[in-house]
Amino acid sequence: MNTRKVRIKITLTHHLSCQARINGVKANLLIDTGASNSCIALSQKNHFGIREKGNPFEAAGAGEDKMKAILAQRCNLILGRHLIGQQSFVLLDMQYINATLVKEGGKTIDGILGNDFLRNHRVIIDYREKKMMF
C-alpha cells in the first residue's frame, strides 16, 4: 500500500493546518480531530463554486450557540499532490472562528478537515515530521 503524505503546519495559534484545493481553488484548512464534520466557510461558497444540498439545519459547535449549517455539494478535494476526490463538507458561518484566529495573531481559514475525513482515511499525524499520512 502506498502511503500518501501531506505537509502540515503548526500555526501561530498552535493549530494544525494544511494547504488544499477545493474544486481547483487553493484553500487553507485547519485539521481538527475534535470536529465531527469537515466544514467550509459559508462566505467562501461562491469562491469555491459550491452548491448547497438540502435544507439548512442546526449544527452544534464548541460554544453554547447553535449554528445554521447546510450540506455542500460538488466538492472535489486535493491535499498536497493527492487527489482525494469527492468530499462531503458542511457549509457554516466561520466569522467567529476567523475573528478569534486573527485576534490571536493567526491567519483566517477557509475550512476544517474534521474527524469524518480523518477517520475515513485512517489519517496518522506525525507532529515531529509535520506530515499527515493516509
C-alpha positions as a printed NumPy array, in Angstrom:
array([[  0.   ,   0.   ,   0.   ],
       [  1.358,   3.419,  -0.961],
       [  1.189,   5.913,   1.852],
       [  0.146,   9.402,   0.849],
       [  1.893,  12.199,   2.744],
       [  0.791,  15.798,   3.053],
       [  2.795,  18.546,   4.726],
       [  1.099,  20.225,   7.661],
       [  1.912,  23.425,   9.504],
       [  1.598,  24.338,  13.126],
       [  0.14 ,  27.838,  13.087],
       [  0.966,  30.761,  15.369],
       [ -2.204,  29.862,  17.28 ],
       [ -0.899,  26.281,  17.733],
       [ -3.441,  24.715,  15.384],
       [ -2.625,  22.238,  12.641],
       [ -3.296,  23.329,   9.082],
       [ -2.728,  22.136,   5.537],
       [ -2.994,  23.522,   2.047],
       [ -5.649,  22.061,  -0.181],
       [ -7.587,  22.683,  -3.348],
       [-11.347,  22.611,  -3.344],
       [-12.802,  22.481,  -6.844],
       [ -9.384,  23.618,  -8.125],
       [ -9.15 ,  26.675,  -5.85 ],
       [ -6.461,  26.978,  -3.152],
       [ -7.745,  26.603,   0.409],
       [ -6.273,  26.82 ,   3.893],
       [ -7.8  ,  24.14 ,   6.135],
       [ -7.444,  23.522,   9.85 ],
       [ -7.023,  19.895,  10.846],
       [ -9.356,  19.361,  13.788],
       [ -9.714,  15.925,  15.384],
       [-12.438,  17.338,  17.629],
       [-14.655,  18.496,  14.771],
       [-17.122,  15.769,  13.855],
       [-17.586,  17.054,  10.289],
       [-15.401,  18.719,   7.711],
       [-16.609,  22.26 ,   7.048],
       [-16.183,  25.132,   4.644],
       [-16.908,  28.757,   5.499],
       [-20.301,  29.719,   4.109],
       [-18.769,  33.022,   2.972],
       [-16.454,  31.029,   0.649],
       [-19.249,  29.085,  -1.081],
       [-19.11 ,  31.067,  -4.335],
       [-15.298,  31.324,  -4.231],
       [-15.059,  27.514,  -4.368],
       [-18.008,  27.054,  -6.742],
       [-20.026,  25.059,  -4.224],
       [-23.756,  24.487,  -4.397],
       [-25.942,  23.82 ,  -1.404],
       [-27.61 ,  20.443,  -0.985],
       [-30.788,  20.028,   1.045],
       [-32.254,  22.274,   3.697],
       [-30.472,  24.24 ,   6.428],
       [-30.123,  22.574,   9.825],
       [-28.721,  23.475,  13.231],
       [-25.173,  22.393,  13.996],
       [-23.532,  22.342,  17.401],
       [-20.086,  23.841,  17.87 ],
       [-17.68 ,  24.107,  20.77 ],
       [-19.651,  27.091,  22.068],
       [-23.122,  27.163,  23.537],
       [-24.903,  28.562,  20.492],
       [-26.295,  26.514,  17.635],
       [-25.184,  27.499,  14.149],
       [-27.124,  27.391,  10.912],
       [-25.492,  24.924,   8.537],
       [-26.206,  23.352,   5.183],
       [-24.619,  20.471,   3.289],
       [-22.312,  21.282,   0.392],
       [-22.467,  19.649,  -2.997],
       [-19.722,  19.303,  -5.654],
       [-16.576,  19.395,  -3.515],
       [-13.573,  17.924,  -5.287],
       [-10.682,  17.814,  -2.787],
       [ -6.939,  17.72 ,  -3.41 ],
       [ -4.487,  17.587,  -0.494],
       [ -0.892,  18.26 ,  -1.427],
       [ -0.422,  16.412,  -4.736],
       [ -3.052,  13.801,  -3.879],
       [ -6.46 ,  13.752,  -5.464],
       [ -8.901,  12.723,  -2.757],
       [-11.981,  13.071,  -4.943],
       [-15.43 ,  13.991,  -3.734],
       [-15.517,  15.035,  -0.079],
       [-18.579,  15.97 ,   1.922],
       [-18.459,  19.318,   3.683],
       [-20.862,  21.292,   5.812],
       [-21.193,  24.993,   4.983],
       [-21.345,  27.165,   8.082],
       [-20.582,  30.666,   9.292],
       [-16.936,  30.777,  10.368],
       [-16.742,  34.53 ,  11.047],
       [-16.378,  33.984,  14.797],
       [-13.662,  31.347,  14.305],
       [-11.709,  33.551,  11.902],
       [-12.095,  36.632,  14.106],
       [-10.68 ,  34.659,  17.041],
       [ -7.748,  33.341,  14.975],
       [ -6.869,  36.856,  13.77 ],
       [ -7.225,  38.278,  17.293],
       [ -4.678,  35.684,  18.473],
       [ -2.239,  36.627,  15.695],
       [ -3.147,  33.89 ,  13.235],
       [ -4.491,  33.787,   9.715],
       [ -8.028,  33.132,   8.569],
       [ -9.084,  29.696,   7.345],
       [-11.359,  28.549,   4.554],
       [-12.494,  25.406,   6.304],
       [-11.805,  22.478,   8.578],
       [-10.814,  18.884,   7.921],
       [-12.786,  17.081,  10.593],
       [-12.996,  13.653,  12.121],
       [-15.201,  12.356,   9.291],
       [-12.292,  12.738,   6.858],
       [ -9.547,  11.784,   9.332],
       [-11.26 ,   8.572,  10.425],
       [-12.456,   7.565,   6.965],
       [ -8.939,   7.889,   5.511],
       [ -7.204,   6.477,   8.613],
       [ -5.052,   9.575,   8.909],
       [ -1.926,   9.481,  11.057],
       [ -0.493,  12.818,  12.155],
       [  3.284,  12.939,  12.624],
       [  3.943,  16.043,  14.695],
       [  7.734,  15.73 ,  14.573],
       [  7.92 ,  15.447,  10.781],
       [  4.923,  17.792,  10.297],
       [  3.159,  15.367,   7.979],
       [ -0.262,  13.857,   7.691],
       [ -0.24 ,  10.333,   6.268],
       [ -3.1  ,   8.217,   4.954]])
